[in-house]
Amino acid sequence: MSVKFEKETVRTAPVPGARKEGIAHELGERLTGGNTAQGYLAAYLQQLQKNPLRTKMLTSGSLAALQELLASWIAKDVSKHGHYFNSRIPKMALYGALVSAPLGHVLISILQRVFSGRTSLRAKILQIIVSNLVVSPIQNTVYLASMAVIAGARQFHQVNATVRAGFMPVMKVSWITSPLALAFAQKFLPEHTWVPFFNIVAFVIGTYINSHTKKKRLQALRRKVRIP
């Protein structure tokens, strides 16, 4: 006697949200690379090691332009053409790529070289002090001078006045944020990622300061219009 079993097909009902989780997982793996050497973040870090200066220039230029655009959007600072894109955006991109990135690359490389192999707490604290007393003043002076030129200053006394007026307020912000950022980098980041990390920190702070400045300027203009 033979027994014949019928094949039974079992259909699995789709789990709600599974597709969304799958997409999110795929996107996360694509961005970070997951357990492989693929992904945008992994490719970026690879380029940062192969072509450090070029990668830093592209990163800094993009962030500087985006900072200006985002600050204009936050402050509702519309150009005369009715949109947020203004003439400062390409100028900021050039500043980020051709001035900020090369300067940061050189200064941070020197700082890392001076403290290379020194991992004690005393060395890390000394590195933070040197960064705040030497690196930050140089970067902030160049930043203020560049912003003055972008704003239209063409004579030395105009640039000098901008630097003198803005130096201490900018340094106070640096003295608060720089030690925290550098301590974080010392603890968690490889040295070749320090400059892009500092660029991101500067992007967040710069966007806030830039948007706040734009709002104050717009408020002053509105008050001036209302005065008979």
C-alpha positions as a LaTeX table, in Angstrom:
\begin{tabular}{lrrr}
\hline
Residue & $x$ (\AA) & $y$ (\AA) & $z$ (\AA) \\
\hline
Met1 & 0.00 & 0.00 & 0.00 \\
Ser2 & 1.34 & 3.43 & $-0.96$ \\
Val3 & 0.53 & 6.72 & 0.67 \\
Lys4 & 0.69 & 9.91 & $-1.35$ \\
Phe5 & 1.20 & 13.20 & 0.46 \\
Glu6 & 0.01 & 16.37 & $-1.16$ \\
Lys7 & 2.44 & 19.27 & $-1.07$ \\
Glu8 & 1.10 & 22.13 & 0.93 \\
Thr9 & 2.17 & 25.64 & 0.05 \\
Val10 & 2.50 & 27.97 & 3.00 \\
Arg11 & 2.42 & 31.66 & 2.22 \\
Thr12 & 3.99 & 33.97 & 4.71 \\
Ala13 & 2.11 & 37.17 & 5.27 \\
Pro14 & 4.23 & 40.30 & 4.97 \\
Val15 & 5.22 & 41.76 & 8.31 \\
Pro16 & 4.06 & 45.38 & 8.65 \\
Gly17 & 7.02 & 47.75 & 8.63 \\
Ala18 & 9.50 & 45.11 & 7.51 \\
Arg19 & 10.05 & 46.75 & 4.15 \\
Lys20 & 10.68 & 50.11 & 5.77 \\
Glu21 & 13.16 & 48.54 & 8.21 \\
Gly22 & 14.86 & 46.82 & 5.29 \\
Ile23 & 15.23 & 50.09 & 3.41 \\
Ala24 & 16.53 & 51.83 & 6.52 \\
His25 & 19.00 & 49.00 & 7.11 \\
Glu26 & 20.20 & 49.11 & 3.49 \\
Leu27 & 20.57 & 52.90 & 3.64 \\
Gly28 & 22.49 & 52.67 & 6.90 \\
Glu29 & 24.82 & 50.04 & 5.49 \\
Arg30 & 25.32 & 52.10 & 2.36 \\
Leu31 & 26.22 & 55.18 & 4.38 \\
Thr32 & 28.48 & 53.52 & 6.94 \\
Gly33 & 29.60 & 50.49 & 5.01 \\
Gly34 & 28.28 & 48.05 & 7.62 \\
Asn35 & 30.75 & 45.24 & 8.11 \\
Thr36 & 32.37 & 45.80 & 4.73 \\
Ala37 & 34.71 & 48.35 & 3.24 \\
Gln38 & 31.90 & 49.71 & 1.05 \\
Gly39 & 29.60 & 52.65 & 1.72 \\
Tyr40 & 29.91 & 56.39 & 1.46 \\
Leu41 & 31.53 & 56.96 & 4.85 \\
Ala42 & 34.13 & 54.27 & 4.22 \\
Ala43 & 34.82 & 55.68 & 0.75 \\
Tyr44 & 35.16 & 59.18 & 2.19 \\
Leu45 & 37.61 & 58.04 & 4.88 \\
Gln46 & 39.58 & 56.15 & 2.25 \\
Gln47 & 39.84 & 59.30 & 0.12 \\
Leu48 & 40.79 & 61.26 & 3.23 \\
Gln49 & 43.80 & 59.01 & 3.65 \\
Lys50 & 44.73 & 58.84 & $-0.04$ \\
Asn51 & 44.13 & 62.50 & $-0.94$ \\
Pro52 & 43.91 & 64.35 & 2.40 \\
Leu53 & 44.23 & 67.95 & 1.25 \\
Arg54 & 41.92 & 67.61 & $-1.76$ \\
Thr55 & 39.26 & 65.84 & 0.31 \\
Lys56 & 39.48 & 68.46 & 3.06 \\
Met57 & 39.21 & 71.26 & 0.49 \\
Leu58 & 36.05 & 69.76 & $-1.04$ \\
Thr59 & 34.56 & 69.13 & 2.41 \\
Ser60 & 35.33 & 72.60 & 3.76 \\
Gly61 & 34.16 & 74.36 & 0.58 \\
Ser62 & 30.87 & 72.46 & 0.54 \\
Leu63 & 30.20 & 73.08 & 4.24 \\
Ala64 & 31.04 & 76.80 & 3.99 \\
Ala65 & 28.61 & 77.28 & 1.07 \\
Leu66 & 25.93 & 75.20 & 2.78 \\
Gln67 & 26.40 & 77.19 & 5.99 \\
Glu68 & 25.68 & 80.47 & 4.21 \\
Leu69 & 22.63 & 79.03 & 2.41 \\
Leu70 & 21.24 & 77.44 & 5.58 \\
Ala71 & 21.80 & 80.60 & 7.65 \\
Ser72 & 19.94 & 82.67 & 5.02 \\
Trp73 & 17.05 & 80.20 & 5.11 \\
Ile74 & 16.87 & 80.20 & 8.93 \\
Ala75 & 16.97 & 84.00 & 9.08 \\
Lys76 & 14.54 & 84.35 & 6.10 \\
Asp77 & 17.15 & 86.54 & 4.42 \\
Val78 & 15.85 & 86.55 & 0.85 \\
Ser79 & 17.98 & 88.07 & $-1.90$ \\
Lys80 & 16.72 & 90.75 & $-4.28$ \\
His81 & 15.87 & 87.98 & $-6.73$ \\
Gly82 & 13.46 & 86.38 & $-4.25$ \\
His83 & 15.47 & 83.31 & $-3.20$ \\
Tyr84 & 18.05 & 82.36 & $-0.60$ \\
Phe85 & 20.96 & 81.95 & $-3.00$ \\
Asn86 & 23.17 & 85.03 & $-2.81$ \\
Ser87 & 26.58 & 86.16 & $-4.02$ \\
Arg88 & 28.20 & 85.21 & $-0.71$ \\
Ile89 & 27.59 & 81.48 & $-1.25$ \\
Pro90 & 30.19 & 80.89 & $-4.03$ \\
Lys91 & 32.59 & 83.23 & $-2.21$ \\
Met92 & 32.18 & 81.19 & 0.98 \\
Ala93 & 32.80 & 78.01 & $-1.02$ \\
Leu94 & 36.06 & 79.47 & $-2.33$ \\
Tyr95 & 37.05 & 80.57 & 1.17 \\
Gly96 & 36.38 & 77.11 & 2.59 \\
Ala97 & 38.22 & 75.28 & $-0.17$ \\
Leu98 & 41.16 & 77.60 & $-0.83$ \\
Val99 & 41.77 & 79.24 & 2.55 \\
Ser100 & 40.19 & 77.43 & 5.50 \\
Ala101 & 40.98 & 73.83 & 4.47 \\
Pro102 & 44.68 & 74.31 & 3.54 \\
Leu103 & 45.27 & 76.43 & 6.66 \\
Gly104 & 43.57 & 73.88 & 8.92 \\
His105 & 45.43 & 71.04 & 7.22 \\
Val106 & 48.83 & 72.67 & 7.87 \\
Leu107 & 48.12 & 73.83 & 11.43 \\
Ile108 & 46.54 & 70.58 & 12.62 \\
Ser109 & 49.30 & 68.53 & 10.95 \\
Ile110 & 51.93 & 70.56 & 12.83 \\
Leu111 & 50.00 & 70.18 & 16.09 \\
Gln112 & 49.71 & 66.41 & 15.60 \\
Arg113 & 53.39 & 66.12 & 14.65 \\
Val114 & 54.52 & 68.00 & 17.75 \\
Phe115 & 52.50 & 65.72 & 20.03 \\
Ser116 & 52.99 & 62.52 & 18.03 \\
Gly117 & 53.37 & 59.47 & 20.28 \\
Arg118 & 52.56 & 61.42 & 23.44 \\
Thr119 & 49.41 & 59.90 & 24.93 \\
Ser120 & 49.66 & 60.93 & 28.57 \\
Leu121 & 46.96 & 63.11 & 30.15 \\
Arg122 & 49.49 & 65.91 & 30.56 \\
Ala123 & 50.36 & 65.81 & 26.84 \\
Lys124 & 46.67 & 65.89 & 25.85 \\
Ile125 & 45.99 & 68.88 & 28.10 \\
Leu126 & 49.07 & 70.65 & 26.73 \\
Gln127 & 47.86 & 69.95 & 23.17 \\
Ile128 & 44.51 & 71.57 & 23.99 \\
Ile129 & 46.26 & 74.61 & 25.46 \\
Val130 & 48.54 & 75.02 & 22.43 \\
Ser131 & 45.54 & 74.64 & 20.13 \\
Asn132 & 43.64 & 77.41 & 21.94 \\
Leu133 & 46.56 & 79.81 & 22.28 \\
Val134 & 48.21 & 79.30 & 18.89 \\
Val135 & 46.04 & 77.46 & 16.34 \\
Ser136 & 42.66 & 79.07 & 17.12 \\
Pro137 & 43.93 & 82.70 & 17.07 \\
Ile138 & 45.55 & 82.17 & 13.67 \\
Gln139 & 42.46 & 80.51 & 12.20 \\
Asn140 & 40.07 & 83.10 & 13.64 \\
Thr141 & 42.19 & 86.03 & 12.42 \\
Val142 & 42.25 & 84.61 & 8.90 \\
Tyr143 & 38.51 & 83.88 & 9.10 \\
Leu144 & 37.61 & 87.43 & 10.16 \\
Ala145 & 39.89 & 88.97 & 7.53 \\
Ser146 & 38.35 & 86.75 & 4.84 \\
Met147 & 34.81 & 87.62 & 5.95 \\
Ala148 & 35.70 & 91.31 & 5.74 \\
Val149 & 36.95 & 90.91 & 2.17 \\
Ile150 & 33.84 & 88.89 & 1.22 \\
Ala151 & 31.68 & 91.63 & 2.74 \\
Gly152 & 33.35 & 94.23 & 0.52 \\
Ala153 & 36.36 & 95.51 & 2.47 \\
Arg154 & 39.18 & 96.40 & 0.09 \\
Gln155 & 41.49 & 98.53 & 2.24 \\
Phe156 & 43.77 & 97.34 & 5.02 \\
His157 & 42.21 & 99.57 & 7.69 \\
Gln158 & 38.76 & 98.14 & 6.89 \\
Val159 & 39.98 & 94.57 & 7.25 \\
Asn160 & 41.94 & 95.46 & 10.39 \\
Ala161 & 38.89 & 97.12 & 11.97 \\
Thr162 & 36.79 & 93.99 & 11.32 \\
Val163 & 39.44 & 91.73 & 12.84 \\
Arg164 & 39.89 & 93.93 & 15.92 \\
Ala165 & 36.13 & 94.20 & 16.51 \\
Gly166 & 35.37 & 90.51 & 16.09 \\
Phe167 & 38.49 & 88.83 & 17.44 \\
Met168 & 37.65 & 88.54 & 21.15 \\
Pro169 & 33.98 & 87.51 & 20.68 \\
Val170 & 35.05 & 84.77 & 18.26 \\
Met171 & 37.90 & 83.69 & 20.55 \\
Lys172 & 35.51 & 83.37 & 23.50 \\
Val173 & 33.38 & 80.96 & 21.45 \\
Ser174 & 36.53 & 79.04 & 20.44 \\
Trp175 & 37.74 & 78.78 & 24.02 \\
Ile176 & 34.44 & 77.15 & 24.98 \\
Thr177 & 33.98 & 74.78 & 22.05 \\
Ser178 & 37.56 & 74.00 & 20.97 \\
Pro179 & 38.67 & 72.16 & 24.16 \\
Leu180 & 35.54 & 69.98 & 24.05 \\
Ala181 & 35.94 & 69.20 & 20.34 \\
Leu182 & 39.66 & 68.46 & 20.66 \\
Ala183 & 39.16 & 66.28 & 23.73 \\
Phe184 & 36.51 & 64.31 & 21.83 \\
Ala185 & 38.82 & 63.93 & 18.82 \\
Gln186 & 41.71 & 62.79 & 21.05 \\
Lys187 & 39.53 & 60.11 & 22.62 \\
Phe188 & 37.46 & 58.76 & 19.76 \\
Leu189 & 38.78 & 59.80 & 16.31 \\
Pro190 & 41.79 & 58.80 & 14.18 \\
Glu191 & 44.04 & 61.76 & 13.46 \\
His192 & 43.29 & 61.92 & 9.72 \\
Thr193 & 39.62 & 62.66 & 10.52 \\
Trp194 & 40.28 & 65.59 & 12.85 \\
Val195 & 40.10 & 68.40 & 10.28 \\
Pro196 & 36.73 & 67.27 & 8.77 \\
Phe197 & 35.39 & 66.79 & 12.31 \\
Phe198 & 36.45 & 70.32 & 13.29 \\
Asn199 & 34.89 & 71.55 & 10.03 \\
Ile200 & 31.56 & 70.02 & 11.06 \\
Val201 & 31.77 & 71.58 & 14.53 \\
Ala202 & 32.61 & 74.95 & 12.95 \\
Phe203 & 29.73 & 74.46 & 10.49 \\
Val204 & 27.18 & 74.04 & 13.31 \\
Ile205 & 28.51 & 76.98 & 15.34 \\
Gly206 & 29.02 & 79.16 & 12.26 \\
Thr207 & 25.49 & 78.50 & 11.02 \\
Tyr208 & 24.07 & 79.57 & 14.38 \\
Ile209 & 26.19 & 82.75 & 14.57 \\
Asn210 & 25.60 & 83.61 & 10.90 \\
Ser211 & 21.83 & 83.18 & 11.12 \\
His212 & 21.72 & 85.18 & 14.38 \\
Thr213 & 23.71 & 88.00 & 12.77 \\
Lys214 & 21.44 & 88.00 & 9.71 \\
Lys215 & 18.33 & 88.19 & 11.92 \\
Lys216 & 19.74 & 91.17 & 13.82 \\
Arg217 & 20.63 & 92.91 & 10.56 \\
Leu218 & 17.14 & 92.35 & 9.14 \\
Gln219 & 15.53 & 93.61 & 12.37 \\
Ala220 & 17.67 & 96.75 & 12.23 \\
Leu221 & 16.67 & 97.35 & 8.61 \\
Arg222 & 12.98 & 96.94 & 9.45 \\
Arg223 & 13.26 & 99.41 & 12.33 \\
Lys224 & 15.03 & 101.86 & 10.04 \\
Val225 & 12.21 & 101.60 & 7.47 \\
Arg226 & 9.55 & 102.21 & 10.13 \\
Ile227 & 11.22 & 105.39 & 11.39 \\
Pro228 & 9.49 & 108.36 & 9.63 \\
\hline
\end{tabular}
